[in-house]
């Protein structure tokens, strides 16, 4: 049933719905990322002012402010699946950081990349984190607290990766890039790129990623959509244990 407003019989309109109307929450800086915890009580934001803020959705108040969480803007923040007290952030300072908001000094560990980190997502397990930076992505094991570097580094694109997601059904990483390529990556094989879908224009966001995933599924069954071309089984670069990889030249 749509929300309706009663006649204004008091200083404020009253909604004929359950609960209260959340008020606007100013943060004094551009917000680049938000993530709602699994209990729908806590919200975390990452902003241009390099801060990470934790919000209580019941009181609509900021309950924790990690100022200067990064040395540049915070691009993405995510709660971990293990606890709403644990969260991961990525910044343009090239860092990915793990935080425990129960601690007085919440920073637990951090890992550095060659360039600014554009996006992060969780991988096959709760402890596997995928960070995209430049035309590369690194797979980290959070249990090692970044002490030993990434477990795998991939360079699947010719231009910057702008968005990514993890397909838990098929156990693969999906990346979208400024090179107009959508790539499907199996991190458990030596040459992890299974195939790519080439399309006109840059893949910019999750909506574009979802649309291209649907087109890929059509192509799997022999149906071509739009101006796309499927590129099969090219041996793309994979770096394991710190070895230098060869950039994808397709």
C-alpha positions as CSV (number, residue, x, y, z in Angstrom):
1,X,0.0,0.0,0.0
2,X,1.5,3.4,-0.9
3,X,2.5,5.8,1.8
4,X,-0.2,8.5,2.4
5,X,0.0,11.8,4.3
6,X,-2.7,12.9,6.7
7,X,-3.8,16.5,6.6
8,X,-1.3,18.8,8.3
9,X,-3.0,19.0,11.7
10,X,0.3,19.6,13.6
11,X,3.7,21.2,12.9
12,X,4.7,18.1,10.9
13,X,3.0,15.7,8.6
14,X,2.4,12.2,10.1
15,X,2.9,9.2,7.9
16,X,0.3,6.4,7.9
17,X,3.0,3.7,8.0
18,X,4.9,1.9,10.6
19,X,8.0,3.3,12.2
20,X,9.5,6.8,11.9
21,X,10.7,8.8,9.0
22,X,14.5,8.9,9.0
23,X,15.8,12.5,8.8
24,X,18.5,13.6,6.4
25,X,22.0,13.0,7.7
26,X,24.6,15.6,6.6
27,X,28.1,14.3,6.4
28,X,30.0,17.4,5.2
29,X,31.7,15.6,2.4
30,X,30.9,13.7,-0.8
31,X,29.9,10.1,-0.1
32,X,31.4,7.6,-2.4
33,X,30.2,4.3,-0.8
34,X,27.6,3.0,1.6
35,X,27.0,-0.4,3.0
36,X,24.2,-1.7,5.2
37,X,25.0,-4.4,7.8
38,X,23.2,-7.7,7.7
39,X,21.0,-6.7,10.7
40,X,19.9,-3.5,8.9
41,X,20.8,-1.6,12.1
42,X,24.3,-0.3,11.2
43,X,25.3,1.6,8.1
44,X,28.9,2.5,7.1
45,X,29.9,5.4,4.7
46,X,33.1,6.3,3.0
47,X,33.7,9.8,1.8
48,X,36.0,12.3,0.0
49,X,37.2,13.7,3.3
50,X,39.1,10.5,3.9
51,X,36.8,9.5,6.7
52,X,34.7,6.4,7.5
53,X,31.5,6.9,9.5
54,X,29.4,4.3,11.2
55,X,25.7,5.1,11.6
56,X,22.9,3.7,13.8
57,X,19.7,3.4,11.7
58,X,17.5,3.2,14.7
59,X,18.6,6.5,16.2
60,X,19.7,8.0,12.9
61,X,22.9,9.1,14.6
62,X,26.6,8.8,13.8
63,X,28.0,6.4,16.4
64,X,31.7,6.3,15.2
65,X,33.8,8.5,13.0
66,X,37.2,7.3,11.8
67,X,38.8,10.5,10.7
68,X,41.6,10.3,8.1
69,X,41.0,6.6,7.6
70,X,42.9,6.9,4.4
71,X,45.4,9.4,3.0
72,X,43.1,10.1,0.1
73,X,39.4,9.7,-0.6
74,X,37.7,6.5,0.6
75,X,36.3,4.8,-2.5
76,X,34.4,1.8,-1.0
77,X,33.5,0.4,2.3
78,X,32.0,-3.1,3.1
79,X,31.0,-4.9,6.2
80,X,32.4,-8.4,6.4
81,X,30.1,-11.4,6.6
82,X,31.7,-12.5,9.9
83,X,30.7,-9.5,12.0
84,X,29.2,-6.0,11.7
85,X,32.1,-4.8,13.8
86,X,34.6,-5.8,11.1
87,X,34.7,-3.8,7.9
88,X,37.0,-3.3,4.9
89,X,37.7,-0.1,3.1
90,X,39.5,0.9,-0.1
91,X,41.0,4.3,-1.0
92,X,42.7,6.3,-3.6
93,X,45.8,6.2,-1.4
94,X,46.3,2.7,-2.9
95,X,45.4,1.0,0.4
96,X,42.8,-1.6,1.4
97,X,42.3,-1.7,5.2
98,X,40.6,-4.0,7.7
99,X,38.9,-2.4,10.7
100,X,37.5,-3.7,14.0
101,X,35.2,-0.9,15.2
102,X,35.2,-2.5,18.8
103,X,38.8,-1.4,19.3
104,X,40.0,1.9,20.5
105,X,42.5,1.9,17.6
106,X,40.3,0.2,15.0
107,X,42.8,-0.4,12.2
108,X,43.8,-4.1,12.2
109,X,45.8,-4.4,9.0
110,X,46.3,-2.9,5.5
111,X,47.6,-3.9,2.1
112,X,49.1,-1.7,-0.6
113,X,48.5,-1.7,-4.3
114,X,50.4,-0.1,-7.3
115,X,47.6,2.5,-8.0
116,X,44.4,3.8,-6.5
117,X,41.9,1.1,-5.5
118,X,38.7,1.5,-7.4
119,X,36.4,-1.2,-5.9
120,X,36.4,-4.2,-3.7
121,X,34.2,-7.3,-3.2
122,X,34.2,-10.5,-1.3
123,X,35.2,-13.6,-3.1
124,X,34.6,-17.4,-2.8
125,X,34.9,-17.4,1.0
126,X,34.1,-14.9,3.8
127,X,37.9,-14.3,4.2
128,X,38.7,-13.7,0.5
129,X,38.7,-10.1,-0.7
130,X,39.1,-9.0,-4.3
131,X,40.5,-5.5,-4.9
132,X,40.5,-3.8,-8.3
133,X,43.2,-1.2,-9.1
134,X,44.3,0.1,-12.4
135,X,43.8,-2.7,-14.9
136,X,44.5,-5.4,-12.3
137,X,42.8,-7.1,-9.4
138,X,44.4,-8.7,-6.3
139,X,42.9,-11.5,-4.2
140,X,43.7,-11.2,-0.5
141,X,43.2,-13.6,2.4
142,X,41.9,-11.6,5.3
143,X,43.0,-14.3,7.8
144,X,46.6,-13.4,6.9
145,X,45.9,-9.8,7.7
146,X,47.7,-8.7,4.5
147,X,51.0,-9.8,6.1
148,X,52.1,-12.0,3.1
149,X,50.7,-10.0,0.2
150,X,47.9,-11.0,-2.1
151,X,47.4,-14.7,-2.8
152,X,46.8,-13.9,-6.5
153,X,47.2,-10.9,-8.8
154,X,45.5,-10.7,-12.2
155,X,45.8,-8.3,-15.0
156,X,42.8,-9.1,-17.2
157,X,42.2,-5.7,-18.8
158,X,44.0,-3.1,-21.0
159,X,42.4,-0.2,-19.2
160,X,41.1,0.5,-15.7
161,X,38.7,-1.8,-13.9
162,X,35.7,0.3,-12.9
163,X,33.4,-2.3,-11.3
164,X,33.4,-5.9,-10.3
165,X,31.3,-8.6,-8.6
166,X,31.6,-12.2,-7.5
167,X,29.4,-14.9,-8.9
168,X,29.0,-17.3,-6.0
169,X,27.1,-19.8,-8.2
170,X,29.8,-20.3,-10.8
171,X,32.7,-19.2,-8.4
172,X,34.2,-16.6,-10.6
173,X,35.1,-12.9,-10.6
174,X,33.3,-10.6,-13.0
175,X,35.0,-7.3,-14.0
176,X,33.9,-4.4,-16.1
177,X,36.5,-2.0,-17.5
178,X,37.1,1.2,-19.4
179,X,38.4,-1.0,-22.3
180,X,34.7,-1.9,-22.9
181,X,35.3,-5.5,-21.9
182,X,33.4,-7.6,-19.4
183,X,35.5,-10.5,-18.2
184,X,34.7,-13.7,-16.3
185,X,37.6,-14.9,-14.2
186,X,38.1,-18.3,-12.5
187,X,40.8,-17.6,-9.9
188,X,41.4,-21.3,-9.3
189,X,43.0,-22.1,-12.7
190,X,46.4,-21.0,-14.1
191,X,45.0,-18.9,-16.9
192,X,41.9,-17.7,-15.1
193,X,40.0,-15.8,-17.9
194,X,37.4,-18.2,-19.2
195,X,36.1,-15.8,-21.9
196,X,35.2,-12.2,-22.4
197,X,32.4,-10.2,-23.9
198,X,33.3,-7.1,-25.9
199,X,30.8,-4.3,-26.2
200,X,30.6,-0.7,-27.3
201,X,31.1,1.8,-24.6
202,X,32.6,1.7,-21.1
203,X,31.2,-0.5,-18.4
204,X,30.6,2.0,-15.6
205,X,28.5,0.5,-12.8
206,X,26.7,-2.4,-11.4
207,X,23.6,-1.8,-13.6
208,X,25.8,-2.0,-16.7
209,X,27.5,-5.1,-15.3
210,X,24.2,-6.8,-14.7
211,X,23.0,-6.0,-18.2
212,X,26.1,-7.4,-19.8
213,X,25.9,-10.5,-17.6
214,X,22.4,-11.1,-19.1
215,X,23.8,-10.6,-22.6
216,X,26.6,-13.1,-21.9
217,X,24.1,-15.7,-20.8
218,X,22.3,-15.2,-24.1
219,X,25.6,-15.7,-25.9
220,X,26.2,-18.9,-24.1
221,X,23.2,-20.4,-25.9
222,X,24.2,-19.0,-29.3
223,X,22.2,-15.8,-29.2
224,X,24.2,-12.6,-29.9
225,X,22.9,-9.4,-28.4
226,X,23.8,-5.9,-29.7
227,X,27.3,-5.1,-30.9
228,X,29.1,-7.7,-28.8
229,X,31.7,-10.2,-29.6
230,X,32.7,-13.3,-27.6
231,X,36.4,-13.9,-27.2
232,X,37.1,-17.5,-26.0
233,X,40.0,-19.0,-24.0
234,X,42.8,-16.5,-24.3
235,X,45.7,-17.1,-21.9
236,X,45.5,-14.0,-19.9
237,X,48.1,-13.0,-17.4
238,X,48.1,-14.4,-13.8
239,X,50.7,-13.6,-11.2
240,X,51.1,-16.1,-8.3
241,X,53.4,-15.8,-5.4
242,X,54.7,-12.4,-6.6
243,X,55.8,-13.6,-10.0
244,X,55.6,-11.1,-12.8
245,X,52.6,-11.7,-15.2
246,X,52.2,-10.9,-18.8
247,X,49.5,-8.3,-19.6
248,X,46.6,-9.3,-21.7
249,X,47.1,-8.3,-25.3
250,X,43.9,-9.4,-26.9
